[in-house]
Amino acid sequence: MRKLVLAISMLALAGSATFAGPIQDRQALMKERGKLAGQLVKVVKGEEDFDASAVLTTLKALQANAEKFDAEKLFPAGSDKGDTKAAPKIWEDMAGFKATEDKFLASTKAAVASPPGDVDTLKAQLNTIGGDCGACHQSYRINKS
């Protein structure tokens, strides 16, 4: 009996991890995105040495992150309630919201297609990518203190 309870508990835990809600899914995606961008910022600030291979790996991971973004799955109707910083404008202007994410994806793809050979080039690319993030946050995110 104990083994059965343990097995059911493990299945329930696995199921809950697999079917996490859209709020948790999008927060996890954005945390990953922030972590990757933060790694690139450290290079631009000189806190870490420029390593073209490592930078390209991080840019590819950032692109993969952007490719996982699916507005319909991550921001379904009703997911504006709860522990979220998603602004109501997302659901009012879904086309505009998707367009800002498409721009971010295009910028990351461009950076991967033309990998930076030095810090200055990375800085320019990161300014574009960061600008895309900022534009989305300004329009589609609620800043909670």
C-alpha positions, -999 to 999 in steps of 0.1 A, spaced: 0 0 0 28 24 9 44 18 -25 11 26 -42 7 58 -23 43 68 -32 38 60 -68 6 80 -70 23 109 -52 51 108 -77 28 108 -107 8 137 -92 40 157 -87 52 149 -122 18 158 -136 17 191 -118 52 200 -130 43 191 -166 10 211 -166 21 242 -147 -2 271 -153 4 297 -180 14 323 -154 42 301 -140 52 290 -175 56 325 -188 74 336 -156 98 308 -160 105 317 -196 110 354 -187 133 345 -158 154 324 -181 155 352 -207 166 377 -180 194 353 -168 207 349 -204 206 386 -210 223 392 -177 252 370 -188 257 391 -219 254 423 -199 283 411 -177 305 408 -208 295 443 -220 302 458 -186 336 441 -185 327 420 -155 335 389 -176 359 385 -205 347 385 -240 347 350 -253 331 348 -288 322 312 -285 305 316 -251 287 348 -263 274 329 -293 262 300 -272 243 325 -249 228 343 -279 217 309 -293 201 301 -260 184 335 -260 170 328 -295 158 293 -284 141 310 -255 124 335 -278 113 306 -301 95 290 -272 73 321 -268 37 312 -277 13 341 -268 -18 319 -270 -5 293 -247 13 316 -223 -13 343 -222 -47 326 -226 -79 345 -216 -83 346 -179 -46 344 -171 -45 381 -163 -56 372 -128 -33 361 -100 4 367 -93 12 383 -126 27 415 -139 10 411 -173 -9 442 -182 -45 441 -195 -32 457 -227 -19 422 -237 -54 409 -242 -67 442 -256 -39 443 -282 -28 408 -288 -16 415 -323 6 444 -310 19 422 -282 28 394 -307 45 420 -329 68 431 -301 78 395 -294 84 389 -331 107 419 -331 126 405 -302 129 371 -319 141 388 -351 168 407 -332 181 376 -315 181 357 -348 201 386 -364 226 385 -335 231 348 -339 234 351 -377 261 378 -373 279 368 -341 297 396 -325 335 395 -328 341 420 -301 325 437 -271 315 468 -290 295 447 -316 279 428 -287 270 460 -270 252 473 -301 233 440 -305 224 439 -269 212 475 -271 188 464 -298 177 433 -280 173 452 -247 154 479 -265 129 452 -277 126 440 -241 120 475 -228 94 483 -254 74 453 -245 77 459 -207 67 495 -211 35 487 -230 26 452 -217 39 449 -182 27 463 -149 55 475 -127 47 464 -92 68 476 -63 
